[in-house]
Amino acid sequence: MSQFFISILIILIGGFLSLVLSQHVKLAKSVAVFSISAGCLWGLIDVVTKLLQSVSGAAAFKFLNVFSLSFQIDGLSAFFLTAIFAICLLATIYSFHYMDHDQSSVKITANYFFYSLLIISMALVVTASNIITFMLSWEIMSLSSFFLVIYNHHSAENRKAGFLYFVFSHVGAMFIFAAFGIIYGYTGSFGFGSMESLPEIAKILVFIFTFIGFGSKAGVFPFHIWLPHAHPAAPSHISAVMSGVMIKTGIYGILRIYMLLDFHTPLFGNIVLVFGAISGVLGVVYALGQHDLKRLLAYHSVENIGIILIGLGIGMIGVSSGNPLMAVLGFSGGILHVLNHSIFKSLLFMGAGMVLHKTGSRSIDALGGLIKSMKITGTTFIIGSLAISGLPPFNGFVGEFLIYIGSFKGVALENWAFAMSIFAIISLAVIGGLALACFTKVVGVVFQGEPRTKAAENVDEKGSTMLTSMIILAGACTIIGIFPSVFIQMSIKAVSSLGLGLSSVPFAPFEQMASNITHSALIFLVVVLFVIAVRSFFYRGKIVTKSGTWGCGFTQPTVKMQYTGSSYASFILDFFKPVAPLEEDHPKITGRFPEKTHYKSHVNDIAELHMGTIIVRPILFLFDKLRWIQHGDIHLYIGYILLAIVLLLFFI
């Protein structure tokens, strides 16, 4: 693992030097970007080589001469590291010009320092091989990302987002601590390898507690409340990393614990699949109702985490039902979607960052017509939109296709396995349709039509490093979609490392089927592009004029007559009113000569709406009643400590 630690060291040096050189912000930024990018590239080459060659590695160090910090890279770790290093490399390159708009040298250099810590901690989380190492890395990841979320700390909204993220991160960590406490209580060991010796009831408790803890980090409904607040608050390259790879550490944790417990009850698969389906459907429904571009993309992270969990749930049900082909298809589809989502979601956040950088606005209804002046941004954003909607020949289709096939393999089973397979198929179909509607809205309102406000007029897309990262990600969406075989094999190697005895399952026919579909879609796309090229050829040299279209009787049509995001999505949101209640503010128009009016709408997230009433307020009430304990008397505080020591002696 020496190459892995060298890459970690290079990244750390880049972050540290950014602080040292804070008085010379341009130099600090250049050094940080170069060093962090070099470290990510070094690590990416190393882990991809290990994954393709099925090479594993391990290392251990003494910590405080008491604990051992242990690390291990297997197929699963290598796959997640591939996503981490690849996305962080491109996000670092993107940040070079994105950070130009901020004049505060301290904020910029601190951002790169905490960013380097975030990359390192994510890499250490997915390689940790004992409890101490894992929780230490997990806490560094949570704290460093918290400081990145509150980058614009002068804004009350950003401080609130950071506080919410901090709370959910540590509540989730407490559930993980509780699970690890159960493990240590039964085994007396900090190692992960002893989990399979736990009694069945302990294994069930460990899985449920870790699912809540890791689900909070992943943004699983209803533990996702922090996510639509934190992702828009952070700088766009940080949003890309948090949404693209950081929340996937929660998925890694769920998979790793499932593997280590070695307890294949149908209960685990049912829990994961149900929460996945709910997260997927409600995530995209709430995204449809958003007016903030980055907040909309944040809710789509909830949706795609749902798709990944559906795949993992299908895999777990396949294992418990003795259907290895269903298991391989579900697991490989879910794991491959981890990589695919990291690519197209990072692309979309970077596109949104370019829009924000040039227009100063995240409001969907304040934009319009941007593709005319931001052709590269608009084109790459459309590619990302097609990929996230699961359409061939782009990468989002491949993982979802494998999950679909795995679900259909479960239709032949009996009882609950049959019902859950049908539930997965219906959920995926609903999610895909709603995602397509949502991104039709985004592309249509933001990039097409005419500018709705001054902010969208006379914009450019200068910033070569930003465009470079977006073009590479758009290319990756296309390449994985057209030539999926290598990437499917990578996901199968990750599945093989789970130790479920699935490596001998014949998978080639389904791999070929996915390739055939994407190639057919590619042929269709080539034909469309050929027709466009022929049309352009015959129109060359001809005079093209502009004139107004028929205004339906209006002699002076305005940009306000265009569809808004709210009007476009209203008929879909009406159907989901029970789970997505809509608040509207529009005074009635009265009189022969009515005054200027307005219309505002807001879709409520039922988890956020009711969690305050059901959980937060009772807890605050309880703690308010216990406020008398904190009274400032040092003598009683010493008494509390002595009482705690006496009570602990009874348990030692």
Protein Blocks (a to p, Z undefined) as FASTA:
>chain_A
ZZmmmmmmmmmmmmmmmmmmmmmmmlmmmmmmmmmmmmmmmmmmmmmmmmmnopacdddd
dehhlaccdddddfklmmmmmmmmmmmmmmmmmmmmmmmmpmbfklmmmmmmmmmmmmmm
mmmmmmccbfklmmmmmmmmmmmmmmmmmmmmmbmklmmmmmmmmmmmmmmmmmmmmmmm
mmmmmnopabfklmmmpcfklmmmmmmmmmmmmmmmnopafklmmmmmmmmmpcfklmmm
mmmmmmmmmmmmmmmmmmmnopacfklmmmmmmmmmmmmmmmmmmmmmpcbfklmmmmmm
mmmmmmmmmmmmmmmmmmmnopaklmmmmmmmmmmmmmmmmmmmmmmmmmmmmmmmmnop
abfklgghklmmmmmlmmmmmmmmmmmnopacbfklmmmmmmmmmmmmmmmmghjlmmmm
mmmmmmmmmmmmmmmmmmmmmmmmmmgcjdfbfklgoiafehfklmmmmmmmmmmmmmmm
mmmmlmmmmmmmmmmmnonopmmpcfklmmmmmmmmmmmmmmmmmmmmmmmmmmmmmmgo
iacddddddeehpabdcfklpccfklmmmmmmmmmmmmmccdddddddedjbdcdddddd
ddddfklmmmmmmmmmmmmmmmmmmmmmmnopaklmmmmmmmmmmmmmmmZZ
